[in-house]
Amino acid sequence: MSTSTDASRGTTLLLARHGQTIWHAENRYAGISDVALTDTGRAQAEALGRWAAAHPVDAIWTSPVSRAVITADPACRALRLTPRREPGLRECDFGVLEGRTLAEFAAEDPAAAAAFRTDPVAHPFPDAEDPAAAAERGAAALRRIAAAHPGERVLVVAHNTLFRLVLCTLLSIPAGEYRRVFPRLRNAAISELRMKSDGSAALLSLNVPCEPDVS
């Protein structure tokens, strides 16, 4: 049970990217696509479950996308918690890049790929979700979760690009810098974010592996 003193310190969100997927090795974009975890990804999910069992976690929230739900399952079982799904945590829709690599796109349209690399928010992929809008929906989702768990520690399992955009938004970093400031979030690693009731946020740690051999 959280105390008033705990609540005054804000909510601790333990952000974890889902486990490795079958598109990971080739770095293919998996936004709205339903992509399976690899054996390594399932091992990463189990490691996250062991980590959660050894650390204080009061609640678990996930993206509704299956790779995030499956990654959170061992932690839910270990802690006997029912996961709550937040639609606002789904990954960005990458449009024509779904299932493709940036190199493949660059070979087809080098100018558009170069513009994306310069500023991925101002120049998103064709038919993709507006990254600025994705950042706002993801930030709003984390704020709702934090408000629902004052003073508690919450494991949140979602996605690489969405989390990076959201971190920029919450930390007052220009969203177009997300690929430079946060090159990647490691699969099933923990990034600790402290959320205050006034909406402010502080990043306390980034990409801390649950177990070095599976991250």
Residue frames relative to the residue before (quaternion, step in Angstrom):
aa qw qx qy qz dx dy dz
M 1.0000 0.0000 0.0000 0.0000 0.00 0.00 0.00
S 0.3901 -0.7318 0.5111 0.2262 3.58 -0.83 1.00
T 0.3347 -0.7261 0.5637 0.2073 3.57 -1.07 0.71
S 0.6568 -0.4935 0.3726 0.4315 3.57 -1.27 0.22
T 0.6076 0.5467 -0.3539 0.4546 3.57 1.12 -0.66
D 0.6285 0.5256 -0.3266 0.4712 3.57 1.01 -0.84
A 0.6659 0.5205 -0.3046 0.4391 3.57 0.87 -0.96
S 0.6462 0.5365 -0.3297 0.4311 3.57 1.01 -0.77
R 0.6427 0.5213 -0.3179 0.4628 3.56 1.20 -0.47
G 0.5548 -0.6121 0.3924 0.4045 3.58 1.23 -0.22
T 0.5531 -0.5903 0.4810 0.3382 3.52 -1.38 -0.12
T 0.2765 -0.7430 0.5852 0.1705 3.55 -1.00 0.83
L 0.1210 -0.7809 0.6111 0.0452 3.56 -0.68 1.14
L 0.1916 -0.7731 0.6009 0.0677 3.54 -0.76 1.13
L 0.1355 -0.8416 0.5218 0.0344 3.54 0.00 1.33
A 0.0199 0.7946 -0.6055 0.0401 3.58 -0.87 0.97
R 0.3608 -0.6869 0.5894 0.2251 3.54 -0.92 0.94
H 0.5900 -0.5821 0.4295 0.3586 3.58 -1.14 0.65
G 0.6469 -0.5283 0.3903 0.3874 3.58 -1.29 0.25
Q 0.7126 -0.4587 0.3355 0.4114 3.51 -1.36 0.31
T 0.2134 -0.7767 0.5814 0.1150 3.58 -1.04 0.82
I 0.6849 -0.4950 0.3515 0.4030 3.54 -1.32 0.18
W 0.6595 0.4756 -0.3167 0.4884 3.61 1.22 -0.18
H 0.4525 0.7364 -0.4252 0.2685 3.57 1.28 -0.18
A 0.6616 0.5523 -0.3262 0.3884 3.58 0.79 -1.00
E 0.7502 0.3581 -0.1985 0.5192 3.58 1.03 -0.80
N 0.4044 -0.7455 0.4428 0.2910 3.57 1.34 0.10
R 0.2559 0.7673 -0.5375 0.2385 3.56 0.91 0.97
Y 0.4951 -0.6718 0.4697 0.2881 3.55 -1.01 0.83
A 0.0206 -0.7785 0.6263 -0.0356 3.55 -0.81 1.11
G 0.0074 0.8205 -0.5697 0.0464 3.55 -0.02 1.26
I 0.8184 0.0716 -0.0010 0.5701 3.55 0.10 -1.30
S 0.4899 0.6649 -0.4316 0.3628 3.59 1.28 -0.15
D 0.3626 -0.7182 0.5541 0.2135 3.57 -1.05 0.82
V 0.0325 0.8368 -0.5358 0.1082 3.56 -0.02 1.35
A 0.4464 -0.7250 0.4681 0.2366 3.57 -0.88 1.01
L 0.5026 -0.6092 0.5188 0.3272 3.53 -1.29 0.44
T 0.4316 -0.6438 0.5611 0.2904 3.54 -1.26 0.49
D 0.6858 -0.4168 0.3580 0.4773 3.58 -1.29 -0.05
T 0.6254 0.5258 -0.3298 0.4730 3.58 1.06 -0.76
G 0.6467 0.5291 -0.3144 0.4505 3.57 0.98 -0.84
R 0.6563 0.4903 -0.3109 0.4820 3.57 1.02 -0.77
A 0.6228 0.5193 -0.3385 0.4774 3.59 1.10 -0.67
Q 0.6289 0.5254 -0.3299 0.4687 3.58 1.04 -0.73
A 0.6287 0.5276 -0.3291 0.4670 3.57 1.05 -0.75
E 0.6503 0.5007 -0.3169 0.4753 3.59 0.97 -0.81
A 0.6340 0.5225 -0.3312 0.4641 3.59 1.03 -0.77
L 0.6277 0.5198 -0.3310 0.4755 3.57 1.03 -0.76
G 0.6264 0.5372 -0.3307 0.4579 3.57 1.05 -0.73
R 0.6598 0.4887 -0.3098 0.4794 3.58 0.97 -0.83
W 0.6222 0.5304 -0.3434 0.4622 3.57 1.01 -0.76
A 0.6710 0.5047 -0.3060 0.4488 3.58 0.85 -0.96
A 0.6434 0.5326 -0.3243 0.4441 3.58 1.03 -0.75
A 0.7243 0.4328 -0.2316 0.4841 3.57 1.16 -0.60
H 0.7276 0.3574 -0.2201 0.5426 3.59 1.26 -0.08
P 0.5699 -0.6007 0.4212 0.3701 3.60 -1.10 0.55
V 0.1294 0.7555 -0.6313 0.1183 3.56 -0.72 1.12
D 0.2475 -0.8142 0.5145 0.1051 3.56 -0.67 1.12
A 0.8013 0.0173 0.0284 0.5974 3.59 1.13 -0.59
I 0.2026 -0.7651 0.6006 0.1136 3.54 -1.27 0.48
W 0.0479 -0.7752 0.6298 -0.0099 3.53 -0.91 1.05
T 0.0741 -0.8068 0.5852 0.0327 3.57 -1.09 0.67
S 0.5696 -0.4804 0.5322 0.4019 3.45 -1.45 0.15
P 0.5068 -0.6495 0.4580 0.3339 3.63 -1.12 0.48
V 0.5142 0.6484 -0.4192 0.3734 3.61 1.25 -0.18
S 0.5900 -0.6601 0.3292 0.3284 3.58 -0.78 1.07
R 0.6453 0.5361 -0.3521 0.4151 3.63 0.91 -0.75
A 0.6481 0.4803 -0.3163 0.4992 3.59 1.16 -0.53
V 0.6346 0.5320 -0.3282 0.4544 3.59 0.97 -0.84
I 0.6780 0.4867 -0.2896 0.4685 3.58 0.92 -0.94
T 0.6331 0.5321 -0.3348 0.4516 3.60 1.01 -0.75
A 0.6951 0.4773 -0.2755 0.4617 3.59 1.01 -0.76
D 0.5218 0.7007 -0.4006 0.2760 3.58 1.13 -0.55
P 0.6645 0.4900 -0.3515 0.4413 3.69 0.78 -0.76
A 0.6353 0.5125 -0.3351 0.4705 3.60 1.03 -0.70
C 0.6351 0.5247 -0.3311 0.4601 3.58 0.99 -0.80
R 0.6680 0.4935 -0.3016 0.4682 3.57 0.95 -0.86
A 0.6594 0.5276 -0.3140 0.4339 3.57 0.93 -0.91
L 0.7737 0.3511 -0.1694 0.4994 3.56 0.98 -0.87
R 0.3493 -0.7515 0.4765 0.2935 3.56 1.35 -0.15
L 0.4143 0.6777 -0.4826 0.3690 3.51 0.96 1.00
T 0.3697 -0.6983 0.5647 0.2383 3.54 -1.12 0.68
P 0.3709 -0.7456 0.4976 0.2430 3.61 -0.62 1.03
R 0.2352 -0.7410 0.6113 0.1480 3.51 -1.18 0.64
R 0.2728 -0.7867 0.5384 0.1298 3.56 -0.78 1.03
E 0.1478 -0.7861 0.5993 0.0325 3.54 -0.94 1.01
P 0.3910 -0.7531 0.4775 0.2278 3.62 -0.40 1.19
G 0.6281 0.5673 -0.3340 0.4147 3.58 1.10 -0.64
L 0.6444 0.5291 -0.3147 0.4536 3.58 1.28 -0.23
R 0.4071 0.7097 -0.4930 0.2959 3.62 1.20 0.07
E 0.5805 -0.5899 0.4299 0.3609 3.56 -1.19 0.54
C 0.6238 -0.5254 0.4247 0.3930 3.55 -1.29 0.37
D 0.4069 -0.6431 0.5839 0.2826 3.54 -1.24 0.53
F 0.2282 -0.8217 0.5128 0.0985 3.59 -0.55 1.17
G 0.4878 -0.7086 0.4240 0.2832 3.58 1.18 0.39
V 0.8502 -0.0938 0.0835 0.5112 3.57 -0.88 -0.96
L 0.6283 0.5474 -0.3428 0.4336 3.62 1.23 -0.24
E 0.4101 0.6997 -0.4936 0.3139 3.61 1.19 -0.04
G 0.8431 0.1344 -0.1329 0.5035 3.55 -0.74 1.10
R 0.6762 0.4579 -0.2833 0.5028 3.56 1.28 0.06
T 0.4398 -0.6646 0.5270 0.2954 3.57 -1.30 0.21
L 0.6177 -0.5372 0.4170 0.3949 3.55 -1.25 0.38
A 0.6152 0.5519 -0.3460 0.4441 3.59 1.08 -0.69
E 0.6365 0.5163 -0.3271 0.4705 3.58 1.01 -0.77
F 0.6576 0.5025 -0.3030 0.4726 3.56 0.98 -0.85
A 0.6470 0.5284 -0.3200 0.4470 3.58 0.99 -0.83
A 0.6331 0.5267 -0.3330 0.4592 3.59 1.05 -0.69
E 0.6908 0.4713 -0.2585 0.4836 3.56 1.14 -0.69
D 0.8006 0.0152 0.0493 0.5969 3.58 0.96 -0.91
P 0.1535 -0.8475 0.5004 0.0884 3.61 0.35 1.22
A 0.6342 0.5393 -0.3473 0.4316 3.62 1.01 -0.70
A 0.6721 0.4868 -0.2976 0.4720 3.58 0.92 -0.90
A 0.6417 0.5169 -0.3244 0.4647 3.60 1.02 -0.76
A 0.6466 0.5141 -0.3173 0.4658 3.58 1.00 -0.82
A 0.6400 0.5173 -0.3241 0.4667 3.59 1.01 -0.81
F 0.6280 0.5278 -0.3300 0.4671 3.60 1.01 -0.80
R 0.6684 0.4999 -0.3121 0.4538 3.58 0.85 -0.90
T 0.6440 0.5284 -0.3199 0.4513 3.60 1.07 -0.69
D 0.7743 -0.1245 0.1197 0.6088 3.56 0.93 -0.95
P 0.2157 -0.8369 0.4896 0.1153 3.61 -0.01 1.26
V 0.6278 0.5125 -0.3487 0.4707 3.59 1.22 -0.25
A 0.6892 0.4517 -0.2766 0.4944 3.59 0.95 -0.80
H 0.7936 0.1961 -0.0857 0.5696 3.59 1.13 -0.65
P 0.0063 0.8288 -0.5589 0.0257 3.62 0.46 1.14
F 0.6658 -0.4846 0.3764 0.4245 3.56 -1.30 0.15
P 0.6082 -0.5477 0.4112 0.4013 3.61 -1.12 0.50
D 0.8453 0.1367 -0.1548 0.4928 3.55 -1.05 0.95
A 0.4795 0.6716 -0.4420 0.3518 3.60 1.22 0.21
E 0.6032 -0.5180 0.4579 0.3977 3.53 -1.34 0.28
D 0.5440 -0.5963 0.4753 0.3502 3.56 -1.10 0.68
P 0.4071 -0.7449 0.4627 0.2557 3.65 -0.46 1.11
A 0.6179 0.5420 -0.3545 0.4459 3.59 1.04 -0.67
A 0.6523 0.4964 -0.3094 0.4820 3.57 1.03 -0.79
A 0.6271 0.5265 -0.3342 0.4667 3.59 1.04 -0.76
A 0.6330 0.5332 -0.3269 0.4563 3.57 0.99 -0.83
E 0.6797 0.4894 -0.2941 0.4604 3.59 0.91 -0.86
R 0.6655 0.4836 -0.3284 0.4641 3.62 0.91 -0.80
G 0.6556 0.5077 -0.3167 0.4606 3.58 1.03 -0.76
A 0.6467 0.5067 -0.3159 0.4745 3.58 1.00 -0.81
A 0.6374 0.5178 -0.3259 0.4684 3.58 1.00 -0.80
A 0.6309 0.5329 -0.3331 0.4550 3.60 1.03 -0.77
L 0.6754 0.4774 -0.3043 0.4727 3.60 0.90 -0.85
R 0.6253 0.5230 -0.3485 0.4626 3.58 1.03 -0.67
R 0.6391 0.5143 -0.3313 0.4662 3.61 0.99 -0.77
I 0.6508 0.5117 -0.3174 0.4625 3.57 0.94 -0.87
A 0.6551 0.5113 -0.3130 0.4598 3.58 0.91 -0.90
A 0.6625 0.5111 -0.3081 0.4527 3.58 0.95 -0.86
A 0.6658 0.5064 -0.2982 0.4598 3.59 1.13 -0.64
H 0.7869 0.2653 -0.1271 0.5424 3.60 1.22 -0.39
P 0.0029 0.8353 -0.5497 0.0102 3.62 0.65 1.02
G 0.8402 0.1786 -0.1499 0.4896 3.54 -0.91 0.98
E 0.6365 0.5505 -0.3245 0.4319 3.59 1.25 -0.05
R 0.4079 -0.6597 0.5704 0.2704 3.52 -1.43 0.11
V 0.0596 -0.8299 0.5527 -0.0467 3.54 -0.61 1.20
L 0.2850 -0.7303 0.5978 0.1675 3.56 -0.88 0.99
V 0.0531 -0.7947 0.6044 -0.0170 3.57 -0.79 1.08
V 0.0969 -0.8132 0.5738 0.0103 3.58 -0.53 1.20
A 0.2007 0.7768 -0.5696 0.1784 3.56 -0.63 1.14
H 0.7374 -0.4846 0.3484 0.3162 3.56 -1.11 -0.75
N 0.6850 -0.5488 0.3362 0.3415 3.51 -1.27 0.68
T 0.7546 0.3830 -0.2391 0.4761 3.60 0.52 -1.11
L 0.6406 0.5257 -0.3435 0.4419 3.60 0.90 -0.83
F 0.6686 0.4963 -0.3134 0.4566 3.59 0.82 -0.93
R 0.6630 0.5067 -0.3246 0.4454 3.62 0.90 -0.84
L 0.6377 0.5075 -0.3219 0.4818 3.59 1.00 -0.77
V 0.6723 0.5034 -0.2958 0.4550 3.57 0.93 -0.93
L 0.6279 0.5286 -0.3436 0.4563 3.60 0.96 -0.78
C 0.6327 0.5161 -0.3371 0.4687 3.58 0.97 -0.78
T 0.6635 0.5141 -0.3082 0.4477 3.57 0.89 -0.93
L 0.7243 0.4496 -0.2565 0.4556 3.59 0.80 -0.98
L 0.7332 0.3999 -0.2266 0.5012 3.59 1.15 -0.59
S 0.4721 -0.7118 0.4084 0.3222 3.59 1.30 0.31
I 0.3967 0.6569 -0.5122 0.3857 3.55 0.98 0.99
P 0.5350 -0.6183 0.4414 0.3696 3.65 -0.85 0.78
A 0.5077 -0.6926 0.4168 0.2980 3.58 -0.71 1.06
G 0.6168 0.5773 -0.3381 0.4147 3.57 1.10 -0.66
E 0.6461 0.5210 -0.3101 0.4636 3.58 1.29 -0.24
Y 0.3936 0.7768 -0.4539 0.1888 3.61 1.23 -0.10
R 0.6681 0.5019 -0.3240 0.4435 3.63 0.96 -0.69
R 0.6740 0.4787 -0.2919 0.4811 3.58 1.15 -0.57
V 0.7163 0.4526 -0.2601 0.4630 3.56 0.84 -0.98
F 0.7779 0.1369 -0.0621 0.6101 3.58 1.07 -0.82
P 0.2132 -0.8321 0.4936 0.1360 3.62 0.31 1.20
R 0.7587 -0.2265 0.1226 0.5984 3.59 1.06 -0.71
L 0.3195 -0.6734 0.6197 0.2458 3.49 -1.32 0.39
R 0.4308 -0.7167 0.4865 0.2531 3.57 -0.80 1.01
N 0.5826 -0.5998 0.4213 0.3513 3.54 -1.07 0.72
A 0.8725 0.0302 -0.0703 0.4825 3.55 -0.94 1.07
A 0.4593 0.6302 -0.4837 0.3972 3.60 1.19 0.48
I 0.4340 -0.7165 0.4975 0.2254 3.56 -1.23 0.54
S 0.0483 -0.7387 0.6715 0.0335 3.53 -1.07 0.88
E 0.2349 -0.8130 0.5246 0.0933 3.57 -0.61 1.17
L 0.0540 -0.8035 0.5914 -0.0404 3.52 -0.70 1.19
R 0.2006 -0.7707 0.5940 0.1136 3.59 -0.81 1.00
M 0.1195 -0.7981 0.5903 0.0183 3.57 -0.70 1.16
K 0.2360 -0.7702 0.5798 0.1219 3.57 -0.82 1.03
S 0.6514 -0.5456 0.3662 0.3793 3.56 -1.23 0.44
D 0.6516 0.5101 -0.3215 0.4603 3.59 1.19 -0.42
G 0.6144 -0.5814 0.3336 0.4161 3.58 1.30 0.12
S 0.5338 0.6200 -0.4154 0.3976 3.60 1.23 -0.14
A 0.1589 -0.7975 0.5794 0.0552 3.55 -1.19 0.56
A 0.0980 -0.7658 0.6321 0.0659 3.54 -1.25 0.55
L 0.3118 -0.7399 0.5685 0.1792 3.57 -0.91 0.95
L 0.1979 -0.8271 0.5215 0.0684 3.58 -0.49 1.23
S 0.7872 -0.0600 0.0278 0.6132 3.60 1.15 -0.51
L 0.1744 -0.7868 0.5883 0.0663 3.55 -1.24 0.54
N 0.8791 0.0450 -0.0231 0.4740 3.56 -1.03 0.88
V 0.2880 0.7482 -0.5455 0.2444 3.60 0.91 0.85
P 0.3612 -0.7637 0.4846 0.2270 3.62 -0.51 1.10
C 0.4889 -0.6383 0.5045 0.3149 3.54 -1.14 0.66
E 0.7617 -0.0449 0.0659 0.6430 3.53 1.03 -0.91
P 0.5002 -0.7152 0.3861 0.2985 3.63 -0.52 1.08
D 0.7024 0.5057 -0.2917 0.4073 3.59 0.99 -0.70
V 0.7574 0.3562 -0.2176 0.5021 3.63 1.18 -0.21
S 0.5891 0.5931 -0.3776 0.3982 3.63 1.19 0.05
